[in-house]
Amino acid sequence: MKIEKWVAVDDFGKIINPMIVEGQVHGGLAQGIGQALTEAASTTKRRAALDGTMLDYSLPRADDVPSFVVGTKETPCTHNPLGVKGCGEAGAIGAPAALMNAITDALGVKDMPMRPAA
């Protein structure tokens, strides 16, 4: 499976540093894609971790994610004088649901992470 294109548009209020915001979105999207496709904690029957190090745990790599198209809409927040909103988790919140909905629609598969059959 390959993700051909990913477009994300978010409203972060008044953006002070666009480069940092775009980086936060990219990181969150990669995290969400990893959650949907590659990441799973493995345990023994007695719940001992089989993924003892980050080398054992399947985090997404650069070739697991597409190039992202990131857009923003600016609606200033009315609850603070700068009009800013948080952006740190934006990509990670919607990405797993969006990807799993697309996979479920196409294949009927509903388990996360969605891995090819062994």
Number of C-alpha atoms within 10 A of each C-alpha: 8 8 11 9 10 14 10 16 13 14 18 21 19 16 21 12 8 11 10 13 19 18 14 18 24 21 17 21 25 24 23 25 28 23 22 22 23 19 19 17 11 14 12 8 7 6 8 10 12 12 14 12 8 8 8 11 15 15 18 17 10 9 8 15 19 16 13 16 12 15 12 15 12 14 14 17 15 11 9 9 8 13 16 19 18 11 19 16 15 22 23 21 14 15 22 22 15 14 19 21 15 13 17 14 11 9 9 11 14 12 12 14 16 19 14 7 4 3
